[in-house]
Amino acid sequence: MTRHGARPSAGVRLYDMSRRQDVAAFEELRACGEPPHEVDALAGIVEELFRTEFPFLAADSPYYQVTYQRYLASRWHGGDLRRAGVWAYFPWRRTAVHLPDETTFSRLRTARNRDLITQQEQQRYHAARVGVAGLSVGMSAVMTLVGTGGAGRLRIADPDTLALTNLNRVTASVCHLGLSKATLCAERVWELNPFQHIEMFDGLSDRTAEDFFGRGTDSLDLLIEETDDLRVKARARFTARSRKVPVVMATDNGDNVLVDVERYDLEPRRPLFHGAVDQERLRRLPERLTDAERVLLADALVGPDVTVRMKLSLLQVGTRLVGWPQLGTAATLAGAALAYTARRILTGQPMPSGRYAVDLDAALDVDHHAPQAVAERERVDAEYTASMRTLFGDAP
């Protein structure tokens, strides 16, 4: 099925060594003018799998090798690993990697999660369909989600390409400059899990929303919303609420993060953004906002919980600063916080709507709670409020 705004991608190619046609196709790839670099990792993976299934058998035990050889003979084609597993070919790297089948791969890749994540939770987490819109902080969330074995079906959306200014918070290299963020994200995910289902979209918009959110059994189980466009943020929530899809968002706050949870699955009439902005105003947002409108809306949506430096920066967006400043520490922290929040929702654990502060300053800055530091924050808060009124009046 063709989806509006979806980006085509060659993706990873999988060759199942138990299928004759796949064996022939892989041999043809090997025989081409520029054969791929091969990483035959299967032997080491099989032994690692053996050790997870027999954790009580020490490697220096006299029974280890005997048991391992029997294990190979009974489960792995008599030890002939050439006939086992899957070769995953990554065209953008011209590299093929020999891996086990998807079930075995997933079981071993998440083996260290046990029992911090129970088997039942892991299955529910992996079965979820998650949409991620906005792939700067969103890319950090995607990699943490997939890294912990979640969101086996992903829809990712971003209209932009990687720029040099992204490299303070996006794990990539100068070799990726100019590459679409959606493609970059997909390639990184496939290199982590070649069996991952991914649909890429050219941003989240009125044109792509229907296919991005899906319907019925194809519907998203969760939306992680990390776009920069305030109108897109609002319209994504109107759509999510109408379809009872929960939304989570992380906002950079210096080195810290504010996580917003909106459980439209449990509260289908819940006001957008916790009611911080009039709903009708959000419905009428124009496609292009003035700098003043953006600052006012951002101030209303973010609220008073941001750091001193973030408040000072917000006042300078559009004059001295081109956009909201962001740090790699916050992006990494946001990825962990979003994945944690998403896992709780997707596995049925308590995760109520609301705003949650993940505050490194409060936890690690020894002077954060000192009277002088508290007084300074209060002083800047007062100056910030006065400056906002001077610049914009009392508009909400």
N, C-alpha and C positions, 0 to 999 in steps of 0.2 A: 504494500500500500504506500502510495506517495503522500508525503506530508508537506503541507505548506511551510516554506521556510527551512525545511530540513536540508542539511548540507550533505551531499554525497561524499563518501570516503571509501577508499579501497580497504581500509581496516586491516586487521590481522587475518592471515589465511591459515586455516587449520587442515592438516593432512593426517587422517586417521590410518595408522599402520595396519589396522585389521581389515581395511577395505581395499580391494585390488585397485579400483580406479584412483584412490588417493595415493597409493604407493606409486602407481604409474605417473601420476601428475607430479609427485614430488621428485621422482627420478628425472622427469623432464625439466623441472626447475634446476636441479643439480647440473644438468647437461647443457644449460643455456650458456651463452657467450660470457656472461659475468655471473658465475655461480655464487650463491650466498655464502657468507661466513657461517659456519655451523658450530653450535654449542651443544654438545651431546651431554646434557645434564642428567639424563634419566638414571644412570647407574647410581650416582650419588643420592638422588631423590628416593630411589627404591630402598636403599639401605637406611636412609633417614626415616622412611615410612616404617620399615621393619623395627627400628628402635622405638618408635612411638607405640607400636603394637605389642612390643615385648620390653617394656621399660624396666622390668625386673632383671633383665639379662645383661650383665655388665659386659662391655666390649672385650675385657681381658679374661672373661670366663672361658673355660675349656669347651663349653657347650655353645658358645656364641657362633662360631663359624659353621659348625655342623647344623645348627638350627637355621642359620641364615641360608645355607645352600639348599636345605629342604624347602625353605620358604620360596626361594627363587624357582625351584623346580616345580612346585605345586601351583604357584600363582602367576608366574611370569614366563610362560612359554619355555619351561625347562631351563630358564636362565638366558635364553636368546632374546635379549632386549631389543634387537633390531626389528623384531616383529611386534613390538609392544608400544603402547602409548601413542602420542600425537606429536607431529612436528609443527610448531607454530612459526610461521614466517612473517617477519615484520618488514614490509617493503621499504619504509622510510629509513630503515637501518641496513637493509639488505642482509639480514641476519635470520637464521632459522635455529630454533631451540627445541631440543627433544624433551618432552614432558609426559607425565602420565595423563590418563583420561580426566575429563572435567571433574567427576565425582571425587576421584582420588586426589587430584590437585587441590580442590577446595578443602577437603578434609585435612590434608597435610598443611596447607597454607594457614589454616585457622587453628592448628593443633595447640599453639601456645595460648590461645584464648581460653582454653578449658582450665578451670571451671569458673573463671571470672565472668564468662558469658556461658550460660548453660546451653546444652545441645538444642533444646527446644527454642530458646531465644535466638540462637545462631541461625536456625532454619527460618524463623519468621523474619529476622533481620535481612537475611539474604534474599528471601522471596519478595521483598518490598520493591515497589516501583517509585523512584524518587526523581523529582525534577529539581534542577539547580539552574537558576537564572542569575547570570552575573558571575564571571569566572576569574576574578582576582581573589578576593576572599573566598568566593565560591569554589575555586579550584583547590584551595586548602581543605575545604570541607569535603569535596569529592574524594580527594586522595585519602583522607582519614576514614571516611565511610567505607570505601572499597578496601583500604588496608586492614580494617577490622572485620572484613567479611560481610559487609552490609550492602544493601541496594544493588542486588544482582541485575536489576534493570534500571538504567539511567536515561534520563532525558536532560541534555545540557544545552544551554542557550547563551550566546553572547555575540553581538554583531561586530565586535572590534578585533583588531589584530594586536599582537604583542608589541609594546613600545618600550623604549629604554627606561622610561620612568616607572614601568611596572616591575623592573628587576630588583627593586628593594623589598618586594614582598611576594613575588611569584617565583617559584622554583623552576627556573629555565636558564637558558644561556643566550649569549649574543647570536649564536647560530640560529635561534628561533625568532629573531626580530622580523616583524612583518608577517609572521604566520598567524592564522586566525587562532584566537584563544580556544575556541571550541575544538579545533583540530589538535592543538597542542595538548589540551586536557585529555582528549580521547586517546591520543597516542601514549601519554603517560599512564593512563589507566590500563590500556591493553598490555603495556609492558609489565604491569603489576599483576594483571589477571587477563590472559589472552582469551578467556571464555566469557568475558563481560559483555552483556548486551548494552549497546549505547546507541541512542539517537541524538544527532546533533541538529540544532536549530539556529537559524540566522537571527538570533535575538528573540526576546519575548515581546510580542506586539499584538494588536488587534487581529492581524492577519494570521499569526501563528498560534494564538492562544488555544483555539479549539483542538488542534492536533497535539499541542504540547501538554495540555491537561488531560486529554483523552476522555472516553466515556465508558460507563459500565465496567466490565472486567479489565478494560484497558486504561482505566482512570489512575491518576497519580494517587499514591498513598500519603505523600508528603511533598510540600514545596519548600525548598530553601531559597529564599529571595535575597539576592545580593546585588541588584542592579543599581546604577547611579541615577537613573531617570526617575524623578519623583512621580510623574504621571504613570509610568509603567508600574512602579511600586503600588500605587493606589489601584489601578485597574487589575493587576494580578490578584490583589486581595478581594476585590469584588467578585472576580471569577472563582477564586478559591472558596469564598464563603458560599456562593450559590451552589457549589458542588460538594460542600462539606469536606474540603481538603485542608488539613492543618498547615499552618505556615510558621516557619521559624526564620529569624533574621538575626545576624550579629552586626553590631555597629562598632567600628574602631573608636577607641577612646584613649588616645595616646598609646601607652603600652597595654592598656586594659581593653575589655570588651563588654558591651551591653548586649545581652541576648533577649530578644523579644519572642515570646511564644503566643500564637493565636490559634486556639483550638476550635476552629470552625466545624470540625467533625463532631465536637461535643456541644458547642454553643453556636448554632447556625445563625443566630441574630446578633452575635457579638459585634460591637462597633469596631471599625477598622482602626488599627494603631492604638488600641485601648481607649478610643474616644478622644484622642489628643487633638484632633482636628474635626471640624464639622463635616459630616458625611456628604452633605450636598455640595459643599465646597470641593471635596475630593472628586465628586462625580463631574464637576464642571471644569476641572483643570485643563488648560489649553495644552496643545502639543509643545509649544515653546513658552517657557517661563522666563521672566526677566530675572536679573541677578537678585533684585530685592525680593521677588516672590520666592525664589529658591532659598534664600537665606532665612526668610520668615518661616517657610514650611519646614525647612531642616531644623530650625530652632524649636518649632512646635513639636516635631516628631521625636527629636532626640531628647528634649526636655532638659531639666536642670542638672542631670547626673553626670555631666562631662567634666573633664579635668580643666584646670585653669588654662593650660596652653591650648587646649582644643577650643575653648571659648574665645580666646584671643585670636586664634586662627580663623574661626568662623566669621568674625567681623571683617576679615581681610580678603575673603573669597571674592574674586571679581575685581579686586584692586591690586593688592600685592601678591595674592595667591590665585592660581588658576583653578584649584579644586581643593576638596577636603583632604587634609594631610593624612597619610597612612604609614604605619610602620610594619616591618616584617614580623616583629615580635607579636603585634596585635593580630596580624593575619594568621600566624601560626596558632596562636591561642584561640582565635575564632574558629579555625578548622576543628580543633579538638572539642570546643564547647558545642559547636553545631552538631558534630557527629554524636557526641554524648546525648544531647537533647533529642536528636532524631532517633537514636537507638531506643531511648526510653519510650518515646511515642510509638514506634513501630513494633515494639515487643510488649506493649500493653502495660507498661509500668507507669506509675503516677508522674505526670508532667503537666501541671495546670498552666492555663494562660497566665501571662504576666511578664514582667521585666526582671531579669536576673543579671546582677553585676558580677563579672569575673575580674577581680581587681588585684593586680600584681602590686600596685603601689601600696594599698592597704595591708597586703600580706608581707611585703618584703622591704619596703622603705621604712627604716627605723624611725625616721623623723616625721612620718606622715601624720601621726596623731599628736604630735607635739603642739602645745598651745600656739606657738608662733606660726606654725604651718597652717593650723586651722584658721587662725585670724587672717592670714594672707589669703586663703581661699575665700573667706567671707568677704573680704575687701574687694577682690576681683569679681566675685559674683555680683556685688552691688554695682560696681562700675560697668560690668557687662550689661546688666539690666538697664541701667541708665543710658548706655550707649545705644542699645537696641531701640529704646523709646525715642531717643533723639533722632536716630536715623529713619525709623519706620513708624513712629507713633505707637498707638496701642493696638494696631491691627493684629489679629490672632495669627 
